[in-house]
Amino acid sequence: GEEIWDKLSSLPGVQDSFMTYTVYDDVLTISLVQEVCSLLGISADVFLKLFGEHFFNFCKEAGYDTMLRTLGGNLIEFIGNLDALHSYLALSYQEMNAPSFRVETTEDGEMLLHYYSDRRGLFYIVPGIMEAVAREFFDSNVSMEVLNQCEEDERTGKKEHVVFLVKQTSKTSDREKTSGPVVGFDFSQEEFYRKLRVRTSSLSGKRRGWKLIRAVVLSQRDILQRTFTPCYPEKLWMEERCFCNAFPFHVIFDADLKVKQTGVNIQKFVPGLKAPGAKLDQFFSILHPQVTLTIESIRKFINSQFVLKSSSDRQTLKLRGQMLWMESLGCMLYLCSPKLRSLQELQDVGLHLADLAQHDVTRDLVLLNQQRLAEMELTNQLERKKEELRILSQHLEAEKQKTETLLYAMLPRHIANQLKDGKRVEAGEFEVCTILFSDVVTFTNICAACEPIHIVHMLNSMYSKFDRLTNIHDIYKVETIGDAYMVVGGVPVPTETHAHRVANFALGMRIAAREVTNPVTGKPIQIRVGLHTGPVLAGVVGQKMPRYCLFGDTVNTASRMESHGLPDHIHLSSSTYRELKDAGFHIEERGQVEVKGKGQMNTYFLLGNPLLSENGIMGIEDGGNRLYREELHGQSSKGNKIIYNSVKITVKAARTARCNPRLSTGMNRTAEHFYNTTIQKTHLNSRTGSDFKINMFPYNKQNPTEEDKL
């Protein structure tokens, strides 16, 4: 199926697309078979047999159904005409390398199928094809067993020769039978009616009325044809001259390949055949079947179509036809005609349509195939264009992904999607969020003392580390201006833990800055960080380079916290302190500070988070996974849920409004007295009216143990 093919095509070295009229090396075929067998956990012979059955169904669906059905009235005739079918298809698929088949019936009535091919390792396809053919066309079951497998030296090199024992069983009878001609057919009415009743009973479930009668009559036609006895004349009523003119391309030769008789037109192209004692192998080589040109080899493949090629210095002439052995004369008749694919080949050989006999269907084949070749060339061009478009589409998709990645790095994803759809992005107001600003201490002095490229390398190293931390703590990077770095938590996606995320991010910034070297002193750089919590207005500004910007006094205050901070310190406003004071962070009060434009403000320093190690803050312990797992908007929480080593508990209660204060007080006292824990806050879930969310953490513990956390 498509799923397996997708897995297969994704493997290294496996080609993911194939062209209909392109010839591929068998090394690729064997490699695909091996990869599929490894992927599915099956053997190669089982897979190739399944492929043979699938290939037969594919040929039927591709329009070859009628052609295949007319190859023969039984399995032996069908196999005997496969080589002729391959020869016809070679007119369109010139580079097709098809196998050869030969059927042999032993003295005890067993049927042997000989398979010849120079494509090794693919013979297991044959049982799958033959079983499907017998089941679909001849209403019978076939089982095939490999009797012998060897390599034979032929003219073109070593060929794989596999002999199959074929057992055919009719579905309407339990006895086995071969597909050969019926021997000793009984014409008695009783036998005839018995067989008619058996055939009728097998067809009655499928057809009714005249359709049933017609099916029965047609089913007996093959048997009646086999009982036909031909009548031969006592003498051949035909002149030698007339025969050579009627069949202008024919050769008769004896067991030693000495030419005895030729047609008039073959003499024109190969004059040497008229010389006394001329031998066939002096002027022709055999192309198909790929055997040596001897009487023994020809008689072995007597039911095959033979293709011979002239070896003269003049135009190369290919002949295609049938070999007939004349026992009484001890000679072989090669009744043939030129093998041509198009009118261009007809001209290249130096022939005209007039050189072909009136009864020779080669005339019609050349004209029909000329049109078919033109259609195939058009189809091939369309397929190549389709493949080019597919590759271009893949490249376009890859470039689109790069563009979207760049766009999502500049704007929030949902904002970027709205802009791509041509929608107008309305400004949004966020009631609470936490904003962070940072800058490099003595950045102006550093710029004055070193080359600009060193500044670029320093900032790139620092910002790359900071950008990674934004993914760890799931906060939004607003912008960078020079050495200033600005992020926000709770925008554009509101979250209850906006302050905790930004605080942990700030601690991570301070750790990461120690890994960045000052290009002037060679020592780690120092940064100032400021945080403030409050409402903001957010929206997209600009058209040429749109940016998602934040507006409001919260932005100014956060910037003031950074500018009035101290080196290697994280400066907090009182509003941010209120969000963090009961969350387990280690915070130190700074006191009253004169802030430009704000007057006196009571501020704090964030010193650390005892609940998280440095590796946890940097996202190293969990492989860089996010630390925060909050419930999705609109969904209620059930049971316990971990939030940065705290516990979220959902309490269901009736008469919520009345019990809220008592529940809060009772929970705090119970937690402190029995479990050595404290409660951060208790707040009503307004969505359901009956949910309380309580964040808990170890009480008065600077370094909680795993047992404390549990």
ABEGO torsion letter per residue (X at the ends): XAAAAAAAAABBGBBABBBAABBBBAAAAAAAAAAAAAAAGBBAAAAAAAAAAAAAAAAAAAGAAAAAAAABABAAAAAAAAAAAAAAAAAABAABBBBBBBBBBBAAGBBBBBBBBABBGAAAAAAAAAAAAAAAAAGBBBBBBBABBBBBBBAAEBBBBBBBBBBBBBAABABBBBABBBBGBBABAAAAAAAAAAAAAAAAAABBEAAAAAAAAAAAAAAAAAABBBBBBABBBBBAAAAAAABABBBBBBAAGBBABBBAAAAAABAAAABBGBBAAAABBBAOBBBBBBAAAAAAAAABBBBBBBABABBBBBBBBBBBBBAAAGBBBBBBBBBBABAAAAAAAGBBAAABBAABAAAAAAAAAAAAAAAAAAAAAAAAAAAAAAAAAAAAAAAAAAAAAAAAAABBAAAAAAAAAGBBBBBBBBABBBBBBBBBBGAAAAAAABBAAAAAAAAAAAAAAAAAAAAAAGBBBABBBEABBBBBBGOABBBAAAAAAAAAAAAAAAAAAAABBBAAAGBBBBBBBBBBBEBBBBBBBEAABBBBBBBEAAAAAAAAAAAABBBGBBBBBAAAAAAAAAAGBBBBBAEBBBBBGAEBBBBBBBAEBAABBAAAAAGAAAGGBBABBBBBBGBBBBEBBBBGGBBBBBBBBBGAAAAAAAAAAAAAAAAAAAAGBBBABBBBBAAAGABBBBBBBBBGBABBBAAAAX
